[in-house]
Amino acid sequence: MSLASYLISKSKKSDFIAIPVFPARAFRHSSIYVSLQSQIRDPKELIGKRVAQAEFQQTAGVWARGILENIHDVPLDSIKWFNWYKPRTPVEIIRQYYVEDLPSADIAEEMLLNGELDAIISASMPKAFVANPPRLKRLFPNCKDVEADYFRGTGIFPIMHTVVLCEEIYKADPWIATSLHKAFDKAKTIAYSTLNSRSAFGLSLAWFGEAVREQKELLGQDLWGYGLDRNRHVIETLIKYLLQQGLIAHALNVEDCFAPNTFRL
């Protein structure tokens, strides 16, 4: 489940409880795009501009906006926002924004290319970015270096998703949470064994060894590590961003959001 949506649900009445397993993570500086002809070179140049996104509660967008506001001093309420998704679950946004709805991500791309928008935040690479030749570029063209510096400075590899259980099931059979946590840990170990193989046949990448070595050198041995304590700072930062952006009304206690019997795993 989207970690942002899950935390929003925990700030209200939720039928779910999560385990501290995070199978989807991604840096998000690289998710901000402008047109190839854009004169925008610095994040602060987005102040007062028109920016499209999927929706306010999408975890990728929460992270990207949080980075813009907290790292690059871009006031989010100075931006005119355009959303192309209808909210998956109703969310009352406490902070005031200028918001318009768009029919689709494709329309958002067209508007960006036509100059009707100044930027888009997209969790996946837009079609116009991967086209040959490309028609979009990233706001941070050296995004890999920027994201590596961000990790070194903050220790944050942004979490996108967590794993949740129906709370009714968890209360009836708490062992399910610990068993699932152990199963995901074992699956991660198997995935790492493929990644760390000295043979090139396990992955469809010609030069994967160098990429693996570089990732370990920059980001450590267990970048996808599970567990509450080792991910506390990342989760607390996302809670901070949700609060700042008006998606939750009060701060959350991290321990209240995860199954207690998984804390020591």
TAJO-V198652 format. One record per helix or strand of 2 or more residues. SS is the DSSP state (H for helix, E for strand). FROM is the first residue (numbers start at 1). LEN is the number of residues. If there is no record, write none. Layout:
BEGIN
SS,FROM,LEN ; SS,FROM,LEN
END
This chain:
BEGIN
H,3,8 ; E,16,10 ; H,29,3 ; E,32,4 ; H,43,4 ; E,50,4 ; H,59,12 ; H,76,3 ; E,80,4 ; E,98,4 ; H,105,9 ; E,119,3 ; H,127,4 ; E,136,3 ; H,143,12 ; E,159,8 ; H,167,6 ; H,175,21 ; H,200,3 ; H,208,12 ; H,228,17 ; H,254,4 ; H,260,3
END
